[in-house]
Amino acid sequence: MSLRAAINRKCRECIYDAKSGAGTWRQQIEACTATTCPLWPVRPKATKKE
């Protein structure tokens, strides 16, 4: 497993709630407010289309 995949998996396990209706897993993780988490600076973010 790559480092990126491991980070994505851990963040998703920590915060994602499919039943919340608060967006995709990336959107929910991007909105994470746990700034003291060591993974916060490298958490996955939703891609923005331009």
N, C-alpha and C positions, 0 to 999 in steps of 0.2 A: 504494500500500500504506500502510495506517495505521501509526502508530508502535507500537501494541499488536501488530499482526500481525508487524511486523519484529522486535520483541523476542521474541515467541513463536517465530518461525522460527529466530532465532539460538540461543536456548536449546535448542530441540529438536535443532538440528543439532549442538550442542556435546555434549549429555549423553545424549540418548535412545537406548536400545538396545531395539528391539522384541523381540529374541530373549532378553533377559535374564530375563524373567519377573518383573521387579521392579516391576510396576505399569504404569499408563498413563503417557503422556508427561508429563502434568501432575504426577502423583505422583512420577515420577523427578526432574523439574525442581525440585519443591518440596523434595525431599530433597538437593538440591545443596549441597555443602559449600565451594564456591569463593567464600568470602566476600570475597575481594579483587577479584572480577569486578565491573566497573562496573554490570553489569545485575542483580547479585544482589538488591539491594533491590526491584527492580521485576519480578523473574522471575514467570512465571505460577504460580499456586497452584491446587491442586485445590479445587473448590467443595465446601463442606460442607453437607449437607442437615440441617435441624433439624426 
